[in-house]
Amino acid sequence: MIQRFLHNYLLRHQNRANQILHLIGVPLTFGGLIGFGIAGEWIYAWSAFVAGYVLQFLGHAIEQNDAGELILLKKLLGIPFREFGPQTQSQQNFDQPSKKSSCND
C-alpha cells in the first residue's frame, strides 16, 4: 500500500516547480498550523495552512493535474478529474509494452 502510494505520488509530482512548491507548501501547511497553533497564534496558524495549500495547488496547476484532495472530492461528486498531467500520461503510454499478436505459424 505504501509502495503504491509513493509510486503514484512520484508520477503526480514530476515537474520541478511542483516539487519545489510542495517542498515549501507541505511543511508550511501542517508545521505552520501545529507550530503557530501551539503558540496560540491562530491567525498565523490558519494563514500558514491556507498559504501552504495555495502553493501545493499552484504546483498542481503547473503540473496540469488535480491535487489529491480535489480528486477525492470530484470522485465523490462524480465529476471528471485529471490524476496525471500530460507529461506523465505520454510517459505512461510510452512505458507500456505494446500489445503484439502472437501467431503460431
For each residue, the residues with C-beta under 8 A, 3 or more apart:
1: 4 5
2: 5 6
3: 6 7
4: 1 7 8
5: 1 2 8 9
6: 2 3 9 10
7: 3 4 10 11
8: 4 5 11 12
9: 5 6 12 13
10: 6 7 13 14
11: 7 8 14 84 88 92
12: 8 9 60 63 65 68 83 84 85 88
13: 9 10 18 19 22 59 63
14: 10 11 18 19 63 85 87 88
15: 18 19 59 62 63 85 87
16: 19 20
17: 20 21 59 62
18: 13 14 15 21 22 59 60 62 63
19: 13 14 15 16 22 23 59
20: 16 17 23 24 59
21: 17 18 24 25 55 56 58 59 62
22: 13 18 19 25 26 55 56 59
23: 19 20 26 27
24: 20 21 27 28 52 55
25: 21 22 28 29 51 52 53 54 55 56 59
26: 22 23 29 30 52 56
27: 23 24 30 31 32 52
28: 24 25 31 32 48 51 52 55
29: 25 26 32 33 48 49 51 52 53 56
30: 26 27 33 34 49 52
31: 27 28 34 35 48
32: 27 28 29 35 36 44 45 47 48 49 51 52
33: 29 30 36 37 45 46 48 49
34: 30 31 37 38 45
35: 31 32 38 39 45 48
36: 32 33 39 41 42 44 45 48
37: 33 34 40 41 42 45
38: 34 35
39: 35 36 44
40: 37
41: 36 37 44 45
42: 36 37 45 46
43: 46 47
44: 32 36 39 41 47 48
45: 32 33 34 35 36 37 41 42 48 49
46: 33 42 43 49 50
47: 32 43 44 50 51
48: 28 29 31 32 33 35 36 44 45 51 52
49: 29 30 32 33 45 46 52 53
50: 46 47 53 54
51: 25 28 29 32 47 48 54 55
52: 24 25 26 27 28 29 30 32 48 49 55 56
53: 25 29 49 50 56 57
54: 25 50 51 57 58
55: 21 22 24 25 28 51 52 58 59
56: 21 22 25 26 29 52 53 59 60 67
57: 53 54 60 61 67 70
58: 21 54 55 61 62
59: 13 15 17 18 19 20 21 22 25 55 56 62 63
60: 12 18 56 57 63 64 65 66 67 70
61: 57 58 64
62: 15 17 18 21 58 59
63: 12 13 14 15 18 59 60 85 87
64: 60 61 82 85 86 87
65: 12 60 82 83 84 85 88
66: 60 70 71 74 81 82 83
67: 56 57 60 70 71
68: 12 71 72
69: 72 73
70: 57 60 66 67 73 74 81
71: 66 67 68 74 75 81 83
72: 68 69 75 76
73: 69 70 76 77
74: 66 70 71 77 78 79 80 81
75: 71 72 78 79 81
76: 72 73
77: 73 74
78: 74 75
79: 74 75
80: 74
81: 66 70 71 74 75
82: 64 65 66 85
83: 12 65 66 71
84: 11 12 65 88 89 92
85: 12 14 15 63 64 65 82 88 89
86: 64 89 90
87: 14 15 63 64 90 91
88: 11 12 14 65 84 85 91 92
89: 84 85 86 92 93
90: 86 87 93 94
91: 87 88 94 95
92: 11 84 88 89 95 96
93: 89 90 96
94: 90 91
95: 91 92
96: 92 93
97:
98:
99:
100:
101:
102:
103:
104:
105:
